[in-house]
Amino acid sequence: MIISPRIGLDIGGTKIEGIALGPTGEITVRKVVATVPGPEAVLASTAELVAALAAEAGHPVAAFAGVGIGIPGQVDRAGGIVRNAYNMGLSTLALADELSARVGIPVSLDNDVTAAAIGAAYIMQLDGTVAYLNLGTGLAAGITIDGAPIRGTDGYAGEIGHLAIDPRQRPCPCGQFGCLETVASGSALKTHWPAGGDHPGRSIIAAIAAGDTEAELALEYLIDGAAAAIRVLGLTVNPGAVVIGGGLRLLGDPLFDGIREKLAGWADASEFIAELRLPERVVLLPDGSPAAAIGAAIAVND
């Protein structure tokens, strides 16, 4: 892969991860800084990070083709605007234009899950149709075909976390009831297992090993919902690979094996579902991969 050098940023609620890509698509610099909420703080910290990445790479900022950003919220890629990124204290911000004015090179925006989908396909060298399932605070998917993202008319392609399919009808922040995100996400895990506190993913496996039946049931809900999300992806885009990423992927084998067992059970019960070959197509994003930052960089000015 031969590209012009570029910078990618993954802006999250607690940290901003930045990378510089060299001309063959290799990471030459990788840095992480804390996220400080608010429009001015986000702009200042991202501008400083761009300058630091360029300096450490040994080039002026002007030597890079542009900056790509992956960020949560509603992203207007064409207008370079992000809306409702509440974890960062952003209601509406013309992030692309504002940051470009500070760093002097073009800036492009993508939804963070779309950026991660691009990066995952690149990191794992996956061709054809690839679905990336982000299991984090929420649940969403990104889809690529031969590395190119499917964003949809208004940028909402892949928002499967808001399919209202759970009969328990728990309220979702989106205003609907019974969304898939209320079953399979970090926020859902907190609801199903309140004893786990604010970060249940860090302790749920140990709690299950210690005999906590509520923790075990919460993990079962998570597995059921994640498997349902993968089945939706299989039936809608028929991917050759489904990559699981996001913070909850760190649950590792208990989550991954549980999902594959659930998918295998559905395949055993239905020849139609079996044709999707989902159990063998589910893979985990390699630990520590800066997928969203890489994907955002690759997508600069695409």
Sequence and secondary structure as in RCSB ss.txt:
>XXXX:A:sequence
MIISPRIGLDIGGTKIEGIALGPTGEITVRKVVATVPGPEAVLASTAELVAALAAEAGHPVAAFAGVGIGIPGQV
DRAGGIVRNAYNMGLSTLALADELSARVGIPVSLDNDVTAAAIGAAYIMQLDGTVAYLNLGTGLAAGITIDGAPI
RGTDGYAGEIGHLAIDPRQRPCPCGQFGCLETVASGSALKTHWPAGGDHPGRSIIAAIAAGDTEAELALEYLIDG
AAAAIRVLGLTVNPGAVVIGGGLRLLGDPLFDGIREKLAGWADASEFIAELRLPERVVLLPDGSPAAAIGAAIAV
ND
>XXXX:A:secstr
     EEEEEE SSEEEEEEE TTS EEEEEEEE   SHHHHHHHHHHHHHHHHHHHTS GGGSS EEEEESSEE
ETTTTEEEEEGGGTEEEE HHHHHHHHHSS EEEEEHHHHHHHHHHHHTT  SEEEEEEESSSEEEEEEETTEE 
  SSS TT GGG B  TT  B TTS BSBGGGTSSHHHHHHH GGGTT GGGTHHHHHHTT HHHHHHHHHHHHH
HHHHHHHHHHHH  SEEEEESGGGGG HHHHHHHHHHHHHHHHH HHHHTT HHHHEEE  TT  HHHHHHHHTT
T 
